[in-house]
Amino acid sequence: EDTSRSIQRVVDGFSGAHRVSTYLWDRITTSKVDEYFMGDDADGYVVDEGASGGSALRVSYPKFKTELGTRISFRHGVWLPDASGYDGERLKVINVPVLKAHFIYGVTACVKHYMGVVSDKLTGGDSHRSVRRGGMGTEMAATRVPTLNVLDAIWVNADPGGGPSSPYAQATRLNTVLASTDPVALDYWASKNVLMQAARLNGHVDLSRFDPDNAEEGSFGSWLRLSAEELEGAGHRFTLDEGRMNVYKESLRE
């Protein structure tokens, strides 16, 4: 196992035979731009003027040109200059977070991973504060919902109140990968059946910070529900009801 392997190294390994590249949004997160259809070809972040949804999030999202020349708007899709329009179907988002504890919001998984989409810099830090109000559900609904969510639980931070960062020496190895088209259901199921169980085995007694059924204001369970409501209001049929979840398990051997 090479724990130093980065996404860039993985992409470099495929780049000779495939049209793949990386783009670090951190380098454009302070640059405010307009959409392509407005005549702005620069890379940067588009920021909505007003607040959206019940979370009152000011939606922001990246717009950029890849190394291969593809122009992408995270909200609208692939920009086609010759047609002066977007192809929304060509852009597919695969959301690949790591399951872990978060010292403020309890759990980081699929929904909260959209903090990596917004520009917290251009919104004065309110994007991060909006998480407790369901803001990442608003962000997903107003930009682009993932086609697939792949939740990495190979190594997790299973210490309630800790995280999100965790050195390997303090992490718990579970060798588990979870996937779903429903980010809300995956967050609910993974926190309850993976993260809480790992924390319990590590000797923790109070698991309320990981509990998706904990409805206390500001808790993971509370903001996950608010996020789900934002997505439901936009027409997405995601669920927090385990009775409506189909779970399939497979063990892989080397």
C-alpha positions as CSV (number, residue, x, y, z in Angstrom):
1,E,0.0,0.0,0.0
2,D,1.3,3.4,-1.0
3,T,-0.3,6.0,1.3
4,S,1.6,8.8,-0.4
5,R,-0.2,8.2,-3.8
6,S,-2.1,11.3,-4.8
7,I,-4.9,11.8,-7.3
8,Q,-2.5,13.5,-9.6
9,R,-0.2,10.5,-9.7
10,V,-3.2,8.2,-10.4
11,V,-4.3,10.5,-13.3
12,D,-0.8,10.7,-14.6
13,G,-0.8,6.9,-14.8
14,F,-3.8,7.0,-17.2
15,S,-3.0,10.2,-19.1
16,G,-1.0,8.5,-21.9
17,A,-3.8,6.4,-23.2
18,H,-6.9,8.3,-22.0
19,R,-8.1,11.9,-22.1
20,V,-8.0,12.6,-18.4
21,S,-6.6,15.5,-16.4
22,T,-6.9,17.2,-13.0
23,Y,-7.8,20.7,-12.0
24,L,-7.4,22.1,-8.5
25,W,-10.3,24.5,-7.7
26,D,-8.3,26.0,-4.8
27,R,-6.4,28.1,-7.2
28,I,-9.6,29.9,-8.5
29,T,-11.7,30.0,-5.4
30,T,-11.0,33.8,-4.9
31,S,-11.7,34.7,-8.5
32,K,-15.3,35.8,-9.2
33,V,-16.4,35.4,-12.8
34,D,-19.5,35.3,-15.0
35,E,-20.9,32.4,-17.0
36,Y,-19.7,31.5,-20.5
37,F,-23.0,32.6,-22.0
38,M,-22.4,36.0,-20.6
39,G,-19.1,36.3,-22.6
40,D,-16.7,35.6,-19.7
41,D,-14.2,32.9,-20.7
42,A,-12.1,33.2,-17.6
43,D,-11.7,30.4,-15.0
44,G,-13.1,31.2,-11.6
45,Y,-16.2,31.0,-9.4
46,V,-19.7,32.1,-10.3
47,V,-21.6,33.4,-7.3
48,D,-25.4,33.9,-7.2
49,E,-26.5,37.4,-6.2
50,G,-29.1,36.3,-3.7
51,A,-29.6,33.6,-1.1
52,S,-31.3,30.3,-2.1
53,G,-33.6,27.8,-0.3
54,G,-34.4,27.3,3.3
55,S,-30.7,27.4,4.2
56,A,-30.3,30.9,2.7
57,L,-27.1,29.8,1.1
58,R,-25.5,32.1,-1.5
59,V,-24.8,29.4,-4.1
60,S,-21.3,29.4,-5.7
61,Y,-19.7,27.0,-8.1
62,P,-16.6,26.6,-10.3
63,K,-16.3,27.3,-14.0
64,F,-13.0,26.3,-15.7
65,K,-11.1,25.0,-18.8
66,T,-9.3,21.7,-18.4
67,E,-5.8,21.0,-19.7
68,L,-7.5,19.3,-22.7
69,G,-9.5,22.4,-23.5
70,T,-12.9,21.3,-22.3
71,R,-14.8,24.3,-20.8
72,I,-16.9,23.2,-17.8
73,S,-19.6,25.0,-15.8
74,F,-20.4,22.9,-12.7
75,R,-24.0,24.1,-12.9
76,H,-24.8,24.1,-16.6
77,G,-22.4,21.4,-18.1
78,V,-19.9,21.5,-21.0
79,W,-19.8,24.8,-22.8
80,L,-19.8,24.4,-26.6
81,P,-18.4,27.7,-28.1
82,D,-19.5,26.9,-31.7
83,A,-23.1,26.4,-30.5
84,S,-23.0,29.1,-27.9
85,G,-24.7,26.7,-25.5
86,Y,-24.2,24.0,-22.9
87,D,-24.4,20.2,-23.1
88,G,-25.6,19.3,-19.6
89,E,-25.7,15.6,-20.2
90,R,-22.0,15.3,-21.0
91,L,-21.0,16.4,-17.5
92,K,-21.3,13.6,-14.9
93,V,-20.2,14.2,-11.3
94,I,-18.8,11.2,-9.3
95,N,-18.6,12.3,-5.7
96,V,-15.8,10.5,-3.9
97,P,-15.5,11.6,-0.2
98,V,-13.8,9.9,2.7
99,L,-16.0,8.9,5.7
100,K,-14.8,10.7,8.8
101,A,-15.6,12.6,12.0
102,H,-15.9,16.4,11.9
103,F,-15.4,18.4,15.1
104,I,-18.1,20.9,14.2
105,Y,-20.7,19.0,12.1
106,G,-20.3,15.5,13.4
107,V,-19.8,13.6,10.1
108,T,-18.2,14.3,6.8
109,A,-19.4,12.1,3.9
110,C,-21.3,12.6,0.6
111,V,-23.5,15.7,1.3
112,K,-20.9,17.7,3.3
113,H,-18.3,16.9,0.7
114,Y,-19.9,19.6,-1.4
115,M,-18.0,22.1,0.8
116,G,-15.4,21.3,-1.8
117,V,-17.6,22.7,-4.5
118,V,-18.5,26.1,-3.0
119,S,-16.2,29.1,-2.6
120,D,-16.2,29.9,1.1
121,K,-13.8,32.8,0.3
122,L,-16.2,34.6,-2.0
123,T,-19.2,34.2,0.3
124,G,-17.5,35.5,3.4
125,G,-17.3,32.1,5.2
126,D,-21.1,31.7,5.1
127,S,-21.0,28.6,2.9
128,H,-19.4,26.7,5.8
129,R,-21.8,28.1,8.4
130,S,-24.7,27.1,6.2
131,V,-24.0,23.4,6.6
132,R,-26.0,23.4,9.8
133,R,-28.9,25.0,7.9
134,G,-28.9,22.3,5.2
135,G,-26.7,24.4,2.9
136,M,-25.0,21.6,1.1
137,G,-28.3,20.2,0.1
138,T,-29.1,23.6,-1.4
139,E,-25.8,23.6,-3.2
140,M,-26.4,20.2,-4.7
141,A,-29.9,21.1,-5.8
142,A,-28.9,24.4,-7.3
143,T,-25.9,23.2,-9.2
144,R,-25.4,19.5,-10.0
145,V,-26.4,16.4,-8.1
146,P,-23.8,13.5,-8.3
147,T,-24.5,10.8,-10.8
148,L,-22.8,8.4,-8.4
149,N,-21.4,8.7,-4.8
150,V,-18.5,6.5,-3.8
151,L,-17.7,6.7,-0.1
152,D,-14.2,5.7,0.9
153,A,-14.2,4.0,4.3
154,I,-10.9,2.1,3.9
155,W,-9.4,4.4,6.6
156,V,-11.8,6.4,8.7
157,N,-11.6,8.9,11.6
158,A,-14.0,7.2,14.1
159,D,-13.4,9.5,17.1
160,P,-16.5,11.6,17.8
161,G,-15.6,15.2,18.2
162,G,-12.4,14.8,16.2
163,G,-11.6,15.3,12.6
164,P,-11.8,15.9,9.8
165,S,-8.0,15.5,9.6
166,S,-6.5,12.3,11.0
167,P,-3.0,10.8,10.6
168,Y,-2.9,7.1,9.7
169,A,-1.6,6.3,13.2
170,Q,-4.9,7.6,14.7
171,A,-7.3,6.3,12.0
172,T,-9.2,3.1,11.9
173,R,-8.8,0.7,9.0
174,L,-12.1,-0.8,7.8
175,N,-11.3,-1.8,4.2
176,T,-14.8,-0.8,3.2
177,V,-16.1,1.1,0.1
178,L,-19.7,2.1,-0.2
179,A,-21.6,3.4,-3.3
180,S,-25.0,4.8,-4.0
181,T,-26.9,7.1,-6.4
182,D,-28.5,8.6,-3.2
183,P,-26.1,10.7,-1.2
184,V,-28.5,11.2,1.6
185,A,-29.2,7.5,2.1
186,L,-25.5,6.7,1.8
187,D,-24.6,9.2,4.5
188,Y,-27.4,7.9,6.8
189,W,-26.5,4.3,6.4
190,A,-22.8,4.7,6.5
191,S,-22.8,6.8,9.6
192,K,-25.1,4.4,11.5
193,N,-23.8,1.1,10.3
194,V,-20.1,1.9,9.7
195,L,-18.9,4.9,11.6
196,M,-20.9,4.4,14.7
197,Q,-19.9,0.8,14.9
198,A,-16.2,1.6,14.4
199,A,-16.4,4.2,17.2
200,R,-18.1,1.7,19.5
201,L,-15.4,-0.9,18.9
202,N,-12.8,1.8,19.6
203,G,-14.3,2.2,23.1
204,H,-16.4,5.3,22.6
205,V,-19.7,5.3,24.5
206,D,-21.4,8.6,23.5
207,L,-22.1,8.2,19.7
208,S,-24.6,11.0,19.4
209,R,-22.3,13.1,17.2
210,F,-22.4,10.2,14.6
211,D,-26.0,9.3,15.1
212,P,-28.2,10.2,12.0
213,D,-31.3,9.8,14.2
214,N,-30.2,12.5,16.6
215,A,-32.4,15.5,15.7
216,E,-30.8,17.9,18.1
217,E,-30.3,21.3,16.5
218,G,-26.9,21.6,14.8
219,S,-26.3,17.9,15.0
220,F,-25.3,15.7,12.0
221,G,-28.8,14.2,12.0
222,S,-30.4,17.6,12.0
223,W,-28.5,19.1,9.2
224,L,-28.6,16.0,7.1
225,R,-32.4,16.2,7.3
226,L,-32.4,19.8,6.4
227,S,-30.2,19.0,3.4
228,A,-32.6,16.2,2.4
229,E,-35.5,18.7,2.5
230,E,-33.6,21.1,0.2
231,L,-33.1,18.3,-2.3
232,E,-36.6,17.0,-2.0
233,G,-37.9,20.5,-2.6
234,A,-35.9,20.5,-5.9
235,G,-37.6,17.2,-7.0
236,H,-35.0,14.7,-5.9
237,R,-36.3,11.5,-4.3
238,F,-33.7,10.8,-1.7
239,T,-34.4,9.1,1.5
240,L,-33.5,8.8,5.2
241,D,-35.7,5.9,5.7
242,E,-33.8,2.6,6.1
243,G,-36.9,0.7,5.2
244,R,-36.7,2.2,1.7
245,M,-33.0,1.4,1.2
246,N,-31.8,-1.6,-0.7
247,V,-28.4,-2.6,0.6
248,Y,-26.2,-5.1,-1.3
249,K,-22.9,-6.4,0.3
250,E,-20.0,-8.1,-1.4
251,S,-16.7,-9.2,0.0
252,L,-13.7,-9.0,-2.4
253,R,-10.6,-11.1,-1.9
254,E,-7.1,-10.5,-3.4
